[in-house]
């Protein structure tokens, strides 16, 4: 697949209406757009734009935060697997402590993912079911499923009708992440190193948002894609 499907470009630069790597989804349940991108790409802001336009948004990052908050469903399994040292005094996941462990030892990362991923998947499926019920009643025209690791997870690709990648230069990713967090450049680069490569995220995309020119430009691109997704969702429902 070429990397020319840029949102906001002329119609021919968008992916084909019915084609692309995610077109084989046949499971019903409403029209679902899988939104992905690397750290600092602007996934959350893009999702906010779609929500403002009327789409239902199911965000697996937000689900993960809820699961690992104090009292969250993942806390006791995490305590059993890693001990209380990775928890804050109020009982939430200590993200800094856990980040240090999983980047020091890949096996620890796999162990954490084995706890979180099934819980995230179950919660996201339930939210999609609820959103799809509202889609059927015209409350929401379609669902945007935000999955940072969509490229790495074939299971998520099978759940969506279309894949949308939010893209920007890697230096922009680093600068944004450092500006919004207490992470150093080396910490951000370490996270990027274990995420899918930029070219791999682009390769699976049906559509691409280029998020390197500010919020107004991002809104323009999401509005264009929203119009396209309304048409595709209507076609899917017929």
N, C-alpha and C positions, 0 to 999 in steps of 0.2 A: 504494500500500500504506500502511496506517496504521502508526503507531509503537507499537501496543499489545501486541505480542507479547513480553511481559516474562517471562523465566525466573523461576520462583518464584511467579508469579501463578497464579490458577485456570486450569484447562485451557483455557478459551476465550481466554486471553491469549497462548497459544502459537500459532505458525503452524500452518496445517492440515497434517495428517500427510503428505499426498502432494502438496501444492500449493506455491506460492511460486515465486520467480524462478529457483531452481536446479533445479526438478523435472524439467526436460527432459533431464537427463543420462542417456545410454543406453549408455555405453561399458563397463559391467561393471567387474570388478576390485574388487568389494567396495563397501561403503557408506562414503562419504567425506563428512565434515563440514568445510566450509571455515570456519575461524575467523579473524576479522579484527577490527581496531580501531585507533584512532589511537595515536600515541606516548603512553605513560603511562597507557593505558586498563586495563592489566592482562592483556593477551593471554597473556603467558608464564605468569603465575600460574594463569590459567584452564586453559591447556594442561596445566600440572602437575597440576591437580586431575583432569582427564580421564585423564591417565596413571595416577594413583593408583587410579582406578576400573577400570582395565584396558584402556583404549583405546590404540591405537597412535598416536603423535604424530610427525608429520613437520613440522619447523619450518624454514621457508625462511630465517628470520633466522639460525638456528644454521648452516644450510648456507652462507649468505653469509659468516659469520664464519670457517668452516673454509676456504672458498675463498680468503679474503684473509689468512689466517694465513701465517706464513713457510713457504714451500714449497707453498702452496696453488695450485690450478690456475689461479686468476685473476691471480696475481702477475706472471708474465712478460708477459701481454697488457696489464696495467695499466702496467707499467714501460715497455713499448714505446709506449703511447699518451700517458702523462703524464710519463715520466721518473722518476728515482730520488728526486726531491724529495718525492714523496707516499708514500715508504716509510720505515719506521723503520730504525734501524741493523741490526736483526736480520733485515730483509727482509720484514716484515709490512706491511700497509697502514697508513699513518698516517691514522687516521680524522679527526683534527682538521684536518690539512692538506687532506685530500680534501674534507671538509665545507666548508671555506672556499672552495675552488675551485668546487665545484658550485653553491653558493649565490650566488657572485659572477657566474657565467656559466652560464645554462641549457644552453648547447650542451655544456659540459663534463659536465653531469649526464646528458644524453642519451648522450654518448660512453661514460661509465662504465656506464650501464644497458645499452648495447649489448654490453658485455663480460660483465657479471654475469648479466643475466636469462637468456640461453640456458643458461649453466652451472648456474644455480640450478634452472631448469626441468628440465633433464636429470637432475640429482642428485635432485630431489624425486620425479620420476617413477620413478626406480630404487628409492628408498626406499618409495614407495607400492606398487610391485610386490612388493617383499619383504614388506611388511606385509600386503598383500592375500593373499599365499600363506599367511601365518600366520593370517589371518582365516579362510580357507577350512578350515584345520586346527583352528580354534577357539582358537588362541592369543590372538587379538585379536578382539573382536566387531565393531569398526569402526575407521576411521582418522580422526584429526583432522589436517587439513592447515592449518597456521598460515601465513597469508599477509597481512602488513601492508598490502600494496597490492592486495588482492583486489578492492576496489571499482573501482580504476583499471584493472584487467586483466581484460578479458572472457574471455581465454584460461583463466584460473584458474577463473572461475565455471562454465565449461563442464565442468570436471573434477570438480565436486562434486555430491553429491545435495542438500545443504542448506547454507545460509549462516547462520553464527552470528556476530553482531556483539557485541563487548564494548564497552559504552558507559559513559561517566561525564561529568560536567560538564567543560568545557574548563579551568576554573581548577584542577580536580583533576589533569588531565593535566599542566598546567604545574608544579604544586607537586611531584608525584611525580617528574617527570623531573629537575627541578632538585635534588631531594633525593638522587637516586641517581647523579647525574653531576656533572661540573664545568661544565655548560653554564649560561649566563646565561638570564634570562627571554627576552631578545630572540632568542637562538639557538633556544630551544625554539619560540618563536612563529614563527620563520622556517621551521622544519621543519613545523610544523602548517599553515602557509600553503600549502605545496606538496603536502600530503596531501589526500585527499578530505575534503570537508566532512562534519561530523557527520551532518547530515540525509541526505546521500547514502549513508553507510554504513548508516544505519538503513533507508533506502528499499529496499536490496537484501536485507535480512535476512529469513530465515524465522523466526529466533529471536533474542532479545536478552537478554544478561546485563547487568544494571545493577550496575556494580561501584563503588559509592560508599559501602559500609557495612562494610568490613572483610572479613577472610579467612573468617570463619565464614559470613557471608552468601554470599560467593562460592562456598564449598563446597556450601551448600544448593542454590544455583541449578544448579551443575554436576551435582549428584546427581540433581536433577529431570530435567534434560535428558539425562543418561546413561540414565535409565530409558526416556525417549522414544526415544532413538537405538537402544537395544537392540531395541525393538519394531520400529522402522523397518528396521533392518538385517536382522532376521529376515524381515520381509515382503519386503524386496528380494531375499533369497536364495531365496525360494520360487518 
